[in-house]
């Protein structure tokens, strides 16, 4: 158990963040030069990993000179370039590092590598993600020498006990740093314990508290999936186009407890602020209650809330809509306006064109209900609705800097879907019919709707919404704002929506 909280996470490079798909040098160089493997490894460890070279040609010439055949330098350079060109990012690495940084961890890099092998570090964009690094070819220290780890901790300005080291080598990334008091996690399949199948799995471990690295989600963990109690069999990071800007998303494979032969797939979402999980789960519930396509969603976890959500059918919404699609977009806009969805965009919608009529599912609902942007620095306790309610209403009103939804922002949001000046009248009319139909449905269920949201607002843990500058608990002022939108004439709101940008 660590006495000090983790404040930084340091990573090995090759085998941890990057893979070399064609590691030619260790196989081909001894054969090419006719030297024993141990002579080649001595050259690697004592020269190539420690000495900076101005370019790949200079490094290849040094190898050929040291091994006694300068004429083979061109071939050596070909092998070196081919090996470096085979480097690739491992799945989920960039998103995981970005998430850890947003969570407040310093990031470090510590790697044994040659000057030529630094090129993929720069080309991949990884180099810009680290707060400090120790590279053997630049700093002249090689793992597992203690000096390498000490130097990294100094550059991170932290004691070793607060720097977690993640890497694939038992000697270099586990035994040596652990001897200095650094917490460690080894990357490698089937290692067990605190070890990780990949760096992406680190994003689904507990990183704070008394037991860091405890799995939040992992193969073998039981979860309340969207379809019932289940056991996870696999986690797979999603691509850049399937995740939000700030959060971490993975595809989960599992089998149901009640039917172990039945496999299911759903998504897990870990938030920059775990409180967002409850708000998004409420959003999916509201969609279902008011006759919109909805994902099934459950909140999992005690130390940290994670949303487990079913996959929605269809493909990302794109291009100019036809009238049936415009009708469904209109329905989504009515829901988005009433519930103040600040993230109402085509990229957050999936269109199932195979359904008749077509169906649109909106996801990423963590920004619902916060229409009033308040300066939270002026609130005594921005995360407690009762503390917000205790402030004089006139004072609260003076703290509202802007409204997320306004006559100015409504047509701008609609403009991302179609241009009323160019769209056929059939499309505009269909959008309007969908908007009015859904709005009237929400108004007809007004009492139940308000009671449901009010119950959630005042049930701990409280609903938290907004970005960092305006992030706070929802409170009575937001319920009143919601009630005001439900009381509006939808025809008037539609006129604002269809105003040219």
C-alpha positions as CSV (number, residue, x, y, z in Angstrom):
1,X,0.0,0.0,0.0
2,X,1.4,3.4,-0.9
3,X,1.5,6.0,1.8
4,X,1.7,8.9,-0.6
5,X,-0.9,9.4,-3.4
6,X,0.2,8.9,-7.0
7,X,0.9,12.2,-8.7
8,X,2.7,11.1,-11.8
9,X,2.7,8.2,-14.2
10,X,5.9,7.4,-16.2
11,X,6.0,5.1,-19.2
12,X,8.5,3.0,-21.1
13,X,8.3,3.6,-24.8
14,X,8.9,0.5,-27.1
15,X,6.7,-2.5,-26.1
16,X,4.6,-0.2,-24.0
17,X,3.4,2.8,-26.0
18,X,4.9,1.9,-29.4
19,X,5.3,-1.5,-31.1
20,X,8.1,-2.4,-33.6
21,X,6.4,-4.6,-36.1
22,X,9.7,-5.4,-37.9
23,X,12.6,-5.5,-35.4
24,X,15.3,-6.3,-37.9
25,X,18.5,-5.1,-36.2
26,X,18.9,-7.8,-33.5
27,X,18.3,-10.5,-36.1
28,X,20.1,-9.2,-39.2
29,X,23.1,-7.2,-37.9
30,X,25.0,-10.1,-36.4
31,X,24.3,-12.2,-39.5
32,X,25.3,-9.3,-41.9
33,X,28.6,-8.6,-40.1
34,X,29.3,-12.2,-39.1
35,X,29.8,-11.3,-35.4
36,X,28.5,-13.1,-32.3
37,X,25.2,-11.8,-30.9
38,X,26.9,-10.8,-27.6
39,X,29.3,-8.4,-29.5
40,X,26.4,-6.7,-31.2
41,X,24.5,-6.4,-27.8
42,X,27.6,-4.9,-26.2
43,X,27.7,-2.3,-29.0
44,X,24.0,-1.6,-28.5
45,X,24.2,-1.2,-24.8
46,X,27.4,0.8,-24.4
47,X,27.3,2.9,-27.6
48,X,24.1,3.0,-29.5
49,X,21.8,3.6,-26.5
50,X,24.0,6.1,-24.9
51,X,25.5,8.2,-27.7
52,X,23.5,10.8,-29.7
53,X,24.0,10.7,-33.5
54,X,23.1,13.6,-35.8
55,X,21.2,11.3,-38.2
56,X,20.5,7.7,-39.3
57,X,23.3,7.6,-41.8
58,X,25.8,8.6,-39.1
59,X,24.5,5.9,-36.7
60,X,24.7,3.3,-39.5
61,X,28.3,4.3,-40.3
62,X,29.2,4.0,-36.6
63,X,27.8,0.5,-36.5
64,X,29.6,-0.6,-39.6
65,X,32.9,0.9,-38.4
66,X,32.7,-0.7,-34.9
67,X,31.9,-4.1,-36.4
68,X,34.8,-3.9,-38.9
69,X,33.1,-3.5,-42.2
70,X,32.6,0.2,-43.2
71,X,31.4,-0.8,-46.7
72,X,28.3,-2.4,-45.2
73,X,27.1,1.0,-43.8
74,X,24.5,1.5,-46.6
75,X,22.9,-1.9,-46.0
76,X,23.0,-1.2,-42.2
77,X,21.2,2.1,-42.8
78,X,18.5,0.3,-44.9
79,X,17.8,-2.1,-42.0
80,X,17.8,0.7,-39.5
81,X,15.3,2.8,-41.5
82,X,13.1,-0.2,-42.1
83,X,13.0,-1.1,-38.5
84,X,12.1,2.5,-37.4
85,X,9.5,2.8,-40.1
86,X,7.7,-0.2,-38.6
87,X,7.0,1.6,-35.3
88,X,3.3,2.1,-34.6
89,X,1.2,3.4,-31.8
90,X,-0.5,0.7,-29.7
91,X,-4.3,1.0,-29.4
92,X,-5.7,3.5,-27.0
93,X,-2.4,5.0,-26.0
94,X,-3.0,8.6,-26.9
95,X,-6.5,8.8,-25.5
96,X,-5.3,7.1,-22.2
97,X,-2.4,9.5,-21.8
98,X,-4.6,12.5,-22.5
99,X,-7.2,11.3,-20.0
100,X,-4.6,10.8,-17.3
101,X,-3.2,14.3,-17.9
102,X,-6.7,15.8,-17.7
103,X,-7.2,14.0,-14.4
104,X,-4.2,15.9,-13.1
105,X,-1.4,13.4,-13.3
106,X,2.0,14.5,-14.5
107,X,3.3,12.2,-17.3
108,X,6.9,11.0,-17.7
109,X,8.8,9.0,-20.3
110,X,11.8,6.8,-19.6
111,X,13.3,4.8,-22.4
112,X,16.4,2.9,-23.6
113,X,16.6,3.9,-27.3
114,X,18.9,5.0,-30.0
115,X,18.8,8.4,-31.7
116,X,17.2,6.9,-34.8
117,X,14.4,5.4,-32.7
118,X,13.4,8.8,-31.4
119,X,11.8,9.7,-34.7
120,X,8.5,7.8,-34.1
121,X,8.2,9.5,-30.8
122,X,8.1,12.8,-32.5
123,X,6.1,11.7,-35.5
124,X,3.3,10.1,-33.4
125,X,2.8,13.2,-31.3
126,X,3.6,11.4,-28.1
127,X,6.6,13.7,-27.3
128,X,4.3,16.6,-26.7
129,X,2.3,14.7,-24.0
130,X,5.0,14.3,-21.4
131,X,6.0,16.7,-18.7
132,X,9.5,15.2,-18.3
133,X,11.5,12.5,-20.0
134,X,14.8,10.5,-19.7
135,X,16.0,9.1,-23.0
136,X,19.2,7.1,-22.8
137,X,20.6,8.4,-26.1
138,X,20.2,12.0,-24.9
139,X,20.9,11.6,-21.2
140,X,23.6,8.9,-21.3
141,X,21.9,6.8,-18.6
142,X,20.4,3.4,-19.3
143,X,17.8,1.4,-17.4
144,X,18.1,-0.5,-15.1
145,X,20.7,2.0,-13.7
146,X,19.2,3.7,-10.7
147,X,20.4,7.1,-12.0
148,X,17.8,6.9,-14.8
149,X,14.8,6.6,-12.5
150,X,16.2,9.2,-10.0
151,X,16.8,11.7,-12.9
152,X,13.2,11.2,-14.1
153,X,11.7,11.8,-10.6
154,X,13.9,14.9,-10.2
155,X,12.6,16.3,-13.5
156,X,9.0,15.5,-12.4
157,X,9.8,17.2,-9.1
158,X,8.4,14.3,-7.2
159,X,9.7,11.6,-4.8
160,X,9.8,8.1,-6.3
161,X,6.9,6.9,-4.1
162,X,4.6,9.2,-6.1
163,X,5.6,8.1,-9.6
164,X,4.0,5.0,-11.0
165,X,6.2,3.3,-13.6
166,X,4.5,1.4,-16.4
167,X,6.5,-0.8,-18.8
168,X,7.0,-4.2,-20.3
169,X,10.4,-5.2,-19.0
170,X,10.6,-7.1,-15.7
171,X,14.2,-6.0,-15.1
172,X,14.0,-2.5,-16.3
173,X,10.4,-1.5,-15.5
174,X,9.5,-3.5,-12.5
175,X,12.4,-4.8,-10.4
176,X,14.8,-1.8,-10.7
177,X,12.3,1.0,-10.1
178,X,10.5,-1.0,-7.3
179,X,13.9,-1.2,-5.5
180,X,13.9,2.6,-5.4
181,X,10.4,2.7,-3.9
182,X,8.5,3.5,-7.1
183,X,5.1,1.8,-7.6
184,X,5.1,-0.3,-10.8
185,X,2.8,-2.0,-13.3
186,X,4.0,-4.3,-15.9
187,X,2.4,-4.4,-19.4
188,X,2.1,-7.8,-20.8
189,X,-0.6,-10.4,-21.5
190,X,-1.6,-12.8,-18.7
191,X,0.9,-11.5,-16.1
192,X,-1.7,-11.2,-13.3
193,X,-1.8,-9.1,-10.2
194,X,-1.4,-5.4,-10.9
195,X,-0.1,-6.1,-14.4
196,X,-1.8,-4.7,-17.5
197,X,-2.7,-6.3,-20.8
198,X,-2.0,-2.9,-22.4
199,X,-1.6,0.7,-21.5
200,X,-5.2,1.3,-22.5
201,X,-6.2,-0.9,-19.6
202,X,-4.7,1.6,-17.2
203,X,-7.5,4.0,-18.0
204,X,-9.9,1.5,-16.3
205,X,-8.0,1.2,-13.1
206,X,-8.5,3.1,-9.8
207,X,-5.6,5.7,-9.7
208,X,-6.3,7.3,-6.3
209,X,-7.1,6.2,-2.8
210,X,-5.5,3.5,-0.7
211,X,-5.5,0.8,-3.4
212,X,-4.3,2.3,-6.7
213,X,-4.5,0.0,-9.8
214,X,-7.5,-1.8,-8.4
215,X,-9.6,-2.7,-11.5
216,X,-12.7,-0.6,-12.1
217,X,-13.4,-2.7,-15.2
218,X,-11.4,-5.7,-16.4
219,X,-11.9,-9.2,-17.6
220,X,-13.5,-11.2,-14.9
221,X,-15.2,-8.2,-13.2
222,X,-18.9,-8.5,-12.6
223,X,-21.0,-5.6,-13.7
224,X,-24.7,-4.6,-14.0
225,X,-24.7,-4.4,-17.8
226,X,-27.5,-2.7,-19.8
227,X,-29.0,-6.2,-20.3
228,X,-28.5,-7.6,-16.7
229,X,-25.8,-8.9,-14.5
230,X,-22.8,-9.9,-16.5
231,X,-19.1,-10.8,-16.3
232,X,-16.6,-8.9,-18.5
233,X,-14.5,-11.0,-21.0
234,X,-12.7,-8.2,-22.9
235,X,-12.1,-4.5,-23.0
236,X,-11.2,-2.8,-26.3
237,X,-10.4,0.9,-26.7
238,X,-12.5,2.7,-29.3
239,X,-11.2,4.8,-32.2
240,X,-10.9,8.6,-32.1
241,X,-14.2,9.0,-33.9
242,X,-16.1,7.1,-31.2
243,X,-15.2,9.0,-28.1
244,X,-15.9,12.4,-26.7
245,X,-13.4,15.2,-26.3
246,X,-12.6,14.7,-22.7
247,X,-13.8,11.2,-21.6
248,X,-12.5,7.7,-22.0
249,X,-14.6,5.1,-23.9
250,X,-14.1,1.4,-24.5
251,X,-16.1,-1.4,-26.0
252,X,-16.9,-4.1,-23.5
253,X,-17.5,-7.8,-24.3
254,X,-19.2,-9.8,-21.6
255,X,-21.5,-12.8,-21.0
256,X,-24.7,-12.7,-19.0
257,X,-24.8,-14.4,-15.6
258,X,-28.2,-15.8,-16.3
259,X,-27.1,-17.2,-19.7
260,X,-23.3,-17.7,-19.8
261,X,-23.3,-18.8,-23.4
262,X,-24.9,-15.5,-24.5
263,X,-22.3,-12.9,-25.4
264,X,-23.1,-9.2,-25.4
265,X,-21.3,-6.0,-26.3
266,X,-21.8,-2.5,-24.8
267,X,-19.8,0.6,-24.1
268,X,-18.2,1.9,-21.0
269,X,-17.6,5.6,-20.4
270,X,-15.3,7.0,-17.8
271,X,-15.7,10.7,-17.3
272,X,-13.3,13.5,-16.6
273,X,-15.7,14.1,-13.7
274,X,-17.3,10.9,-12.5
275,X,-20.4,12.8,-11.4
276,X,-21.4,13.1,-15.1
277,X,-22.4,9.5,-15.2
278,X,-25.6,10.0,-13.3
279,X,-26.7,13.0,-15.4
280,X,-26.1,11.1,-18.7
281,X,-28.0,8.0,-17.3
282,X,-30.9,10.3,-16.5
283,X,-30.8,11.7,-20.1
284,X,-31.2,8.2,-21.6
285,X,-34.0,7.5,-19.2
286,X,-35.8,10.7,-20.3
287,X,-35.4,9.8,-23.9
288,X,-37.0,6.4,-23.3
289,X,-39.9,7.9,-21.3
290,X,-40.7,10.4,-24.0
291,X,-40.8,8.1,-27.0
292,X,-37.3,8.8,-28.5
293,X,-34.8,6.1,-29.4
294,X,-32.7,5.6,-26.4
295,X,-29.7,3.5,-25.3
296,X,-30.1,1.4,-22.2
297,X,-27.7,2.8,-19.6
298,X,-26.7,1.9,-16.0
299,X,-24.3,3.5,-13.6
300,X,-21.6,1.2,-12.2
301,X,-19.1,1.7,-9.4
302,X,-18.7,3.0,-5.9
303,X,-15.2,4.5,-5.8
304,X,-16.0,6.1,-9.2
305,X,-19.1,6.1,-11.3
306,X,-18.8,4.6,-14.8
307,X,-21.6,4.6,-17.4
308,X,-22.4,1.3,-19.1
309,X,-24.5,1.9,-22.1
310,X,-25.9,-0.2,-25.0
311,X,-24.8,0.4,-28.5
312,X,-27.2,2.4,-30.7
313,X,-28.0,1.2,-34.3
314,X,-27.1,3.2,-37.3
315,X,-24.4,5.4,-38.7
316,X,-23.3,8.9,-37.9
317,X,-25.6,11.5,-39.2
318,X,-24.2,13.4,-42.2
319,X,-25.2,15.1,-45.3
320,X,-28.4,17.0,-46.2
321,X,-31.5,15.3,-44.6
322,X,-34.5,14.0,-46.5
323,X,-38.0,14.8,-45.1
324,X,-38.3,11.6,-43.0
325,X,-34.9,12.2,-41.5
326,X,-35.6,15.9,-41.0
327,X,-38.8,15.0,-39.0
328,X,-36.6,12.9,-36.6
329,X,-34.1,15.7,-36.3
330,X,-36.9,18.0,-35.4
331,X,-38.0,15.6,-32.6
332,X,-34.4,15.5,-31.3
333,X,-34.3,19.3,-31.3
334,X,-37.5,19.6,-29.2
335,X,-35.9,17.2,-26.6
336,X,-32.6,19.1,-26.8
337,X,-34.2,22.5,-26.3
338,X,-36.5,21.5,-23.4
339,X,-33.7,19.7,-21.6
340,X,-31.0,22.3,-22.5
341,X,-28.7,19.9,-24.3
342,X,-25.6,22.0,-25.0
343,X,-24.1,19.3,-27.1
344,X,-26.8,19.0,-29.8
345,X,-24.7,18.3,-32.8
346,X,-24.8,15.8,-35.8
347,X,-21.7,14.1,-34.5
348,X,-23.7,13.0,-31.4
349,X,-26.5,11.3,-33.4
350,X,-26.7,8.0,-35.1
351,X,-29.2,7.5,-38.0
352,X,-30.7,4.0,-38.5
353,X,-31.9,4.4,-42.1
354,X,-32.9,0.7,-42.3
355,X,-35.9,1.4,-39.9
356,X,-39.2,2.6,-41.3
357,X,-39.5,5.4,-40.5
358,X,-35.8,6.2,-39.9
359,X,-34.7,6.5,-36.3
360,X,-32.2,8.8,-34.8
361,X,-30.5,8.1,-31.4
362,X,-28.7,11.0,-29.6
363,X,-25.9,10.1,-27.3
364,X,-23.4,12.0,-25.2
365,X,-26.0,13.5,-22.9
366,X,-23.8,14.7,-20.1
367,X,-24.4,18.4,-20.8
368,X,-28.2,18.3,-20.2
369,X,-30.2,20.8,-18.0
370,X,-27.5,23.4,-17.4
371,X,-28.9,26.3,-19.4
372,X,-27.8,29.0,-16.9
373,X,-24.1,29.6,-16.9
374,X,-23.2,30.9,-13.4
375,X,-19.9,32.0,-12.1
376,X,-19.2,29.2,-9.7
377,X,-16.4,31.1,-7.9
378,X,-19.2,33.3,-6.4
379,X,-21.0,30.3,-5.0
380,X,-20.3,29.1,-1.4
381,X,-20.5,25.4,-2.3
382,X,-21.2,24.9,-6.1
383,X,-21.6,21.1,-5.7
384,X,-24.5,21.3,-3.2
385,X,-27.9,22.3,-4.5
386,X,-29.2,23.3,-1.1
387,X,-26.3,25.8,-0.7
388,X,-27.2,27.3,-4.1
389,X,-30.9,27.5,-3.2
390,X,-30.0,29.3,0.1
391,X,-28.6,32.3,-1.8
392,X,-31.0,35.2,-2.5
393,X,-32.6,34.8,-5.9
394,X,-31.7,38.3,-7.0
395,X,-28.0,37.6,-6.2
396,X,-28.2,34.3,-8.1
397,X,-29.7,36.0,-11.1
398,X,-26.9,38.5,-11.1
399,X,-24.4,35.6,-11.4
400,X,-25.9,34.3,-14.6
401,X,-23.5,35.3,-17.3
402,X,-25.3,33.8,-20.2
403,X,-27.9,31.2,-21.3
404,X,-26.7,28.2,-23.3
405,X,-30.0,28.3,-25.4
406,X,-31.1,31.6,-26.7
407,X,-32.6,33.2,-29.9
408,X,-29.0,33.6,-31.0
409,X,-27.7,30.1,-30.4
410,X,-30.8,28.2,-31.6
411,X,-30.5,28.8,-35.3
412,X,-26.7,28.3,-35.1
413,X,-27.3,24.8,-33.6
414,X,-29.9,24.0,-36.3
415,X,-27.5,25.3,-39.0
416,X,-25.2,22.4,-38.3
417,X,-27.9,20.1,-39.7
418,X,-29.3,22.0,-42.6
419,X,-29.5,25.5,-44.1
420,X,-33.1,26.8,-44.2
421,X,-32.1,29.1,-47.2
422,X,-31.1,26.1,-49.3
423,X,-33.1,23.2,-48.0
424,X,-36.3,22.1,-49.9
425,X,-39.5,23.3,-48.2
426,X,-40.4,19.6,-47.6
427,X,-37.4,19.3,-45.4
428,X,-38.1,22.4,-43.4
429,X,-41.8,21.5,-43.0
430,X,-40.9,18.0,-41.9
431,X,-38.4,19.3,-39.3
432,X,-41.1,21.6,-37.9
433,X,-43.7,18.8,-37.6
434,X,-41.2,16.6,-35.8
435,X,-40.3,19.5,-33.5
436,X,-43.9,20.4,-32.6
437,X,-45.0,16.8,-32.1
438,X,-42.2,16.0,-29.7
439,X,-42.6,19.4,-27.9
440,X,-46.3,18.8,-27.3
441,X,-45.5,15.3,-26.0
442,X,-43.1,16.7,-23.5
443,X,-45.6,19.4,-22.4
444,X,-48.3,16.8,-21.9
445,X,-46.1,14.9,-19.5
446,X,-44.9,18.1,-17.8
447,X,-45.8,17.3,-14.2
448,X,-44.3,13.8,-14.3
449,X,-41.2,15.2,-16.1
450,X,-40.6,17.9,-13.5
451,X,-41.1,15.6,-10.6
452,X,-38.6,13.1,-12.0
453,X,-35.9,15.7,-12.6
454,X,-36.6,17.3,-9.2
455,X,-36.2,14.0,-7.4
456,X,-32.8,13.4,-9.1
457,X,-31.6,16.9,-8.4
458,X,-32.0,16.5,-4.7
459,X,-30.9,12.9,-4.3
460,X,-27.3,12.4,-3.4
461,X,-24.9,12.1,-5.1
462,X,-26.2,15.3,-6.7
463,X,-26.4,15.9,-10.4
464,X,-23.4,17.9,-11.5
465,X,-23.4,19.6,-14.9
466,X,-21.3,22.1,-17.0
467,X,-17.7,22.6,-18.0
468,X,-15.0,23.5,-15.6
469,X,-15.6,27.2,-15.6
470,X,-19.3,26.8,-14.9
471,X,-19.5,23.3,-13.3
472,X,-21.9,23.0,-10.5
473,X,-24.9,21.1,-9.0
474,X,-28.3,21.6,-10.6
475,X,-30.6,23.4,-8.3
476,X,-34.0,25.1,-8.0
477,X,-33.1,27.8,-10.5
478,X,-32.5,25.1,-13.1
479,X,-35.8,23.4,-12.4
480,X,-37.5,26.7,-12.8
481,X,-35.7,27.3,-16.1
482,X,-36.8,23.9,-17.3
483,X,-40.4,24.6,-16.2
484,X,-40.2,27.9,-18.1
485,X,-39.2,26.1,-21.4
486,X,-42.1,23.7,-20.9
487,X,-44.5,26.6,-20.6
488,X,-43.3,28.3,-23.8
489,X,-45.3,28.2,-27.0
490,X,-43.5,25.7,-29.3
491,X,-44.6,27.6,-32.4
492,X,-42.7,30.6,-31.2
493,X,-39.6,28.5,-30.4
494,X,-39.8,26.9,-33.8
495,X,-39.8,30.3,-35.5
496,X,-36.6,31.1,-33.7
497,X,-35.1,27.8,-34.8
498,X,-35.9,28.3,-38.4
499,X,-34.6,31.9,-38.6
500,X,-31.7,32.2,-41.2
501,X,-28.3,32.3,-39.6
